[in-house]
């Protein structure tokens, strides 16, 4: 049984056909992130799961039960939004108890029941000391804990989180990520968390659902998306700094396959020999991480001429963005040196690890071990 | 001296464009006002328009432009003056993230080409690291520290700078100093971090005070448990980040974060030791100043 099943979902907004047959399964107790750039449909998908939008076509199952045409309050979900959506005039206690006292659930929970649940969830969220305070007086981090506690108080089948850390400062955001993971480990509630922040998705998820233009680009564990990106888009979206993806050409030299990048021939790393033979055309995309680049003298073998477009300090590291004949290469190093914009230098790719993608579809030429998008 | 005599050009966060003039006229305004020849004005406006990728918008009015385009027009109007000093107040404030990254490299490029002194205001430490030769950190009307980004990271003058200039939030742990028969020890829970002679000498003067030890997550060294001087802890959360991971460790003095390479990531539940590399530790007095700052003079600004 799956905790959440979405089957062949269609949804349009006027002319915009957002989802055209999207399917997704989330297994029980998993923490899933819907990740993608703005406009990819991740928040709409969450709203469809919650019942705040209805699909044009398609089915949604929660814990095996069809809920597609059922209103939000009977779906057995807990919701927490980025803006918390708390009742500012009510105390923390009354905010937490609110879902249990809703008129629609009259008679379902006794006063003793409610008191017991409030105490438990307050302890879980470490807000016991705040129970009698008005939420209007709480800090952002405290308000987010109340919102999470309220979402969890009915022990929902699925917890839905919409950008829950967006309004927190950097320190609190990091604290909240650890809290979310600990809470999930404790309560074991299946969770669907929407975020645009790849760092956050990597940090908290069991499963990342990477979306783009209403499609699912890849589903997999954080490590899977980082190590085995299904498309060039995934490769460039996951990881900081993003992977370099540039045009390359596959050549045969004396029986050996070599890559031509920026007019220079680069030996294929042994791991890619078997991959390259799968290429359907000689033109393809080569992906490599910014640390797999080094500055070399012009006369070195494999030296690619490049023009410095940008240099900046990122923490203690120097990042150089340089233009080559085949596209822009980002280079990151701890060996800081003086560099000027417009300077000509030579880069060599140290390809102990690299990725190849089809030029037209952007799909990987590597064999995939993890889940493919369905 | 009134502003117009100071030979400087300003860019504001809210653009301040002339709504009834087109892009060309907006950029040309500082030159037209000076009575420079039309052909010369045209040449310079076109040059700036090319740099800022506004060639296609020259005859449009500001209201028909996107936020990013308006921001570039405002930049163009300042750049065309070739002043001695540029003042820029959050010039990329209203832009989308990807445009901010693109335009800050343009600003840096123009700066390197013309080398006019530029004073650039931003709340974004990453942006500061990207455009500036020197960063002046301010809070509550005071200069807290000024220097290169690496100086601010390696040797923050005080607690505020240490927290504000950071890629990952800096760990802060309660600490005290004991002196026992001429031996000075820094106590962080069970840990007694190694000290240089110079650091020990500085700490002798603050024995018994409530201090805070600051250690950046990227500077935390994870070692097998039980090492003398180390802080024992238990891994409670591991947050993968691609090539590395954030490790959250519970200790007797609170939680702390460490960055570890993916291949060297301990498991959740593992008992480990936190080691404090002597050159990377900061010790903050109750007033916030860093006792281990290398150049205390810099903090006075």
Boltz contact constraints between the chains, C-beta under 6 A:
constraints:
  - contact:
      token1: [A, 170]
      token2: [B, 169]
      max_distance: 6.0
  - contact:
      token1: [A, 171]
      token2: [B, 169]
      max_distance: 6.0
  - contact:
      token1: [A, 174]
      token2: [B, 169]
      max_distance: 6.0
  - contact:
      token1: [A, 178]
      token2: [B, 237]
      max_distance: 6.0
  - contact:
      token1: [A, 178]
      token2: [B, 248]
      max_distance: 6.0
  - contact:
      token1: [A, 181]
      token2: [B, 237]
      max_distance: 6.0
  - contact:
      token1: [A, 202]
      token2: [B, 240]
      max_distance: 6.0
  - contact:
      token1: [A, 202]
      token2: [B, 241]
      max_distance: 6.0
  - contact:
      token1: [A, 203]
      token2: [B, 239]
      max_distance: 6.0
  - contact:
      token1: [A, 222]
      token2: [B, 240]
      max_distance: 6.0
  - contact:
      token1: [A, 223]
      token2: [B, 240]
      max_distance: 6.0
  - contact:
      token1: [A, 226]
      token2: [B, 242]
      max_distance: 6.0
  - contact:
      token1: [A, 239]
      token2: [B, 242]
      max_distance: 6.0
  - contact:
      token1: [A, 310]
      token2: [B, 105]
      max_distance: 6.0
  - contact:
      token1: [A, 312]
      token2: [B, 130]
      max_distance: 6.0
  - contact:
      token1: [A, 313]
      token2: [B, 129]
      max_distance: 6.0
  - contact:
      token1: [A, 313]
      token2: [B, 149]
      max_distance: 6.0
  - contact:
      token1: [A, 315]
      token2: [B, 167]
      max_distance: 6.0
  - contact:
      token1: [A, 316]
      token2: [B, 150]
      max_distance: 6.0
  - contact:
      token1: [A, 341]
      token2: [B, 109]
      max_distance: 6.0
  - contact:
      token1: [A, 341]
      token2: [B, 112]
      max_distance: 6.0
